[in-house]
Amino acid sequence: MPFSPPKGVRPPWLEGKRTGRPKGSRNWQSAWDDCWWGYIHAKKPDAQPPTAGAALWHALAIENFWAVRDFLESHGVI
């Protein structure tokens, strides 16, 4: 039977080696892209969003354009 360490414990042969992203790290670029797309196309209500997230941001930007702009400014996107 092969050795199986407890959950959260590295096997001895992987100790000291990187095996991927660190825990808790995540790439949010696609979410920011959706937000940016919704903001840019807010003045075009008939625009076809590329993703479901972009559709949500687009609908929010149509209703609350300045709130979305303030959000993007506060996070350094604009």
PAKOL-240562 format. One line per 4 residues: their letters; for each residue x, z, y of N, C-alpha, C. Coordinates in pm, 1 decimal, decimal comma. Layout:
! residues N
A) X/Z/Y/X/Z/Y/X/Z/Y ~ ... .
END
This chain:
! residues 78
MPFS) 84,4/0,0/-117,0/0,0/0,0/0,0/90,0/0,0/124,8 ~ 65,5/-91,3/221,6/150,9/-98,4/340,1/128,4/22,5/431,3 ~ 233,3/51,1/509,7/226,2/162,1/604,2/133,3/126,6/719,0 ~ 42,8/214,6/752,8/-49,0/194,8/864,1/-45,9/319,8/951,7 .
PPKG) 20,3/311,0/1069,4/28,1/429,6/1154,7/-108,0/463,3/1214,9 ~ -124,7/585,0/1263,1/-250,4/623,5/1328,4/-275,1/537,9/1453,3 ~ -399,2/528,0/1493,1/-435,4/448,7/1609,8/-362,5/500,2/1734,0 ~ -304,4/407,1/1810,2/-233,2/442,1/1932,0/-85,8/473,0/1910,3 .
VRPP) -40,7/475,4/1786,6/99,2/501,6/1755,0/162,8/371,7/1710,0 ~ 278,1/338,6/1768,2/345,9/215,0/1730,7/414,1/228,5/1595,3 ~ 415,8/121,8/1518,1/495,1/123,7/1394,7/643,8/133,3/1430,3 ~ 723,2/194,6/1345,4/864,8/214,2/1377,7/939,6/84,3/1407,3 .
WLEG) 905,1/-25,4/1341,7/977,4/-150,7/1362,6/943,8/-217,6/1496,4 ~ 841,0/-169,8/1566,3/807,3/-223,8/1698,5/848,6/-130,1/1811,5 ~ 904,6/-17,6/1780,4/943,2/80,4/1882,3/1047,3/20,9/1977,1 ~ 1019,6/31,3/2106,6/1112,6/-19,9/2206,9/1095,8/-167,2/2238,1 .
KRTG) 1000,6/-233,7/2176,7/978,0/-376,1/2202,4/843,2/-394,7/2271,3 ~ 837,6/-491,0/2360,1/710,3/-522,7/2425,5/626,8/-607,5/2332,2 ~ 501,9/-572,8/2318,6/413,2/-649,9/2231,8/290,4/-696,8/2308,3 ~ 309,1/-737,6/2432,3/196,0/-787,2/2510,2/180,0/-711,7/2639,8 .
RPKG) 62,6/-725,8/2697,9/34,6/-659,5/2825,7/32,0/-509,2/2808,6 ~ 71,0/-437,2/2913,1/56,0/-291,5/2908,4/-92,6/-252,7/2907,2 ~ -123,8/-140,8/2849,1/-263,1/-95,0/2846,4/-314,6/-78,8/2987,8 ~ -436,1/-121,7/3011,0/-499,2/-105,7/3141,4/-473,8/-219,5/3238,2 .
SRNW) -380,7/-307,8/3208,2/-356,7/-419,6/3299,2/-456,2/-530,3/3267,9 ~ -493,4/-601,5/3371,0/-591,5/-706,9/3352,2/-574,6/-810,6/3461,8 ~ -611,3/-933,0/3433,8/-600,9/-1039,9/3531,3/-739,6/-1067,8/3588,3 ~ -754,9/-1045,9/3717,5/-884,3/-1061,6/3784,0/-893,2/-1191,8/3862,7 .
QSAW) -799,1/-1283,1/3846,5/-795,6/-1403,7/3927,9/-922,6/-1487,3/3914,2 ~ -977,6/-1498,5/3794,9/-1099,1/-1579,4/3778,1/-1217,2/-1519,7/3855,1 ~ -1224,9/-1386,9/3863,2/-1332,1/-1322,7/3939,5/-1315,1/-1349,7/4088,8 ~ -1190,1/-1343,2/4137,9/-1165,6/-1373,9/4279,0/-1194,9/-1520,7/4307,7 .
DDCW) -1164,7/-1609,2/4213,8/-1195,1/-1751,4/4232,4/-1345,6/-1774,5/4244,9 ~ -1423,8/-1705,2/4162,8/-1569,7/-1716,3/4170,2/-1620,9/-1667,1/4305,4 ~ -1568,0/-1554,1/4350,5/-1609,3/-1498,9/4480,0/-1575,6/-1595,8/4592,6 ~ -1454,6/-1648,6/4589,7/-1410,7/-1742,4/4692,9/-1496,9/-1868,9/4690,8 .
WGYI) -1528,8/-1920,0/4572,2/-1611,7/-2040,1/4560,6/-1749,7/-2013,2/4621,7 ~ -1808,8/-1898,8/4590,7/-1940,1/-1865,2/4645,6/-1938,6/-1855,6/4796,7 ~ -1831,5/-1800,0/4852,4/-1819,3/-1786,5/4997,6/-1802,8/-1923,4/5064,1 ~ -1715,1/-2006,4/5010,2/-1688,3/-2138,6/5068,4/-1813,6/-2227,4/5065,9 .
HAKK) -1892,0/-2216,8/4958,9/-2009,4/-2303,5/4943,0/-2140,2/-2237,6/4985,8 ~ -2132,9/-2127,6/5059,9/-2254,3/-2056,1/5100,0/-2343,2/-2140,3/5190,9 ~ -2285,9/-2228,7/5268,8/-2364,0/-2312,6/5360,5/-2425,0/-2434,4/5290,4 ~ -2395,1/-2449,4/5160,0/-2449,0/-2561,5/5082,0/-2537,2/-2505,2/4969,9 .
PDAQ) -2664,5/-2481,1/4995,8/-2749,1/-2418,3/4894,4/-2769,2/-2502,1/4768,2 ~ -2744,6/-2633,4/4774,8/-2765,3/-2717,7/4656,9/-2636,8/-2739,9/4577,1 ~ -2529,1/-2667,0/4608,5/-2402,4/-2681,4/4537,0/-2417,2/-2633,5/4392,5 ~ -2347,4/-2700,2/4301,2/-2351,4/-2665,2/4159,4/-2232,2/-2575,1/4125,8 .
PPTA) -2255,2/-2446,3/4100,1/-2144,0/-2355,3/4071,1/-2078,5/-2387,6/3937,3 ~ -1944,8/-2370,6/3929,0/-1873,6/-2401,2/3804,9/-1891,7/-2295,1/3695,9 ~ -1920,9/-2171,1/3734,5/-1938,0/-2063,1/3636,2/-2058,9/-1977,4/3675,0 ~ -2099,8/-1890,8/3583,2/-2211,5/-1800,7/3610,3/-2173,1/-1699,7/3719,5 .
GAAL) -2049,3/-1653,7/3718,1/-2003,6/-1560,6/3821,7/-2005,6/-1624,7/3959,1 ~ -1966,1/-1751,0/3965,6/-1969,0/-1822,9/4093,1/-2113,3/-1838,4/4141,6 ~ -2205,8/-1856,6/4049,0/-2347,6/-1867,5/4087,2/-2397,1/-1736,7/4149,0 ~ -2355,6/-1623,7/4092,3/-2396,5/-1494,5/4147,9/-2337,9/-1472,9/4287,3 .
WHAL) -2208,7/-1502,6/4303,0/-2146,3/-1487,7/4434,4/-2205,1/-1584,4/4535,1 ~ -2241,5/-1702,5/4489,9/-2302,2/-1802,7/4578,4/-2436,7/-1751,9/4629,8 ~ -2517,9/-1698,2/4539,6/-2648,2/-1645,1/4580,5/-2630,5/-1527,4/4677,4 ~ -2532,5/-1441,0/4650,2/-2506,9/-1328,4/4739,2/-2457,5/-1376,0/4875,4 .
AIEN) -2370,5/-1476,5/4876,6/-2316,5/-1526,5/5003,2/-2422,7/-1597,6/5086,2 ~ -2518,8/-1661,9/5021,4/-2627,9/-1726,5/5095,1/-2711,2/-1620,7/5167,6 ~ -2738,6/-1509,5/5098,7/-2822,1/-1403,4/5157,3/-2744,9/-1315,0/5255,3 ~ -2620,8/-1283,3/5223,8/-2541,6/-1188,6/5303,0/-2404,1/-1246,9/5332,5 .
FWAV) -2398,6/-1354,2/5407,4/-2272,7/-1424,3/5432,7/-2167,6/-1334,0/5494,2 ~ -2206,3/-1257,2/5596,1/-2107,9/-1174,7/5666,8/-2060,4/-1056,9/5582,3 ~ -2143,7/-1006,4/5495,2/-2100,9/-898,0/5406,5/-1995,4/-948,1/5307,7 ~ -2015,0/-1067,8/5254,6/-1916,6/-1125,6/5162,9/-1787,7/-1154,1/5237,7 .
RDFL) -1798,9/-1204,2/5359,9/-1679,0/-1230,4/5440,7/-1602,4/-1100,6/5467,6 ~ -1673,5/-994,8/5504,2/-1609,0/-865,9/5527,9/-1541,3/-813,4/5400,3 ~ -1607,8/-832,3/5286,6/-1550,5/-789,7/5158,3/-1420,5/-863,4/5130,1 ~ -1420,7/-994,3/5148,0/-1300,1/-1073,4/5123,5/-1189,0/-1037,2/5220,2 .
ESHG) -1223,4/-1013,2/5347,3/-1122,8/-972,9/5445,9/-1062,6/-836,5/5411,6 ~ -1146,1/-743,5/5368,6/-1096,3/-609,7/5338,4/-1002,9/-608,2/5216,7 ~ -1015,6/-708,6/5129,8/-928,8/-716,7/5011,7/-815,0/-816,9/5030,1 ~ -800,2/-870,4/5150,8/-687,4/-957,1/5180,5/-695,4/-1097,2/5124,8 .
VI) -814,0/-1142,0/5089,1/-828,0/-1276,4/5033,8/-833,0/-1379,8/5146,6 ~ -895,7/-1344,1/5257,0/-903,8/-1435,4/5371,7/-791,4/-1403,2/5467,1 .
END
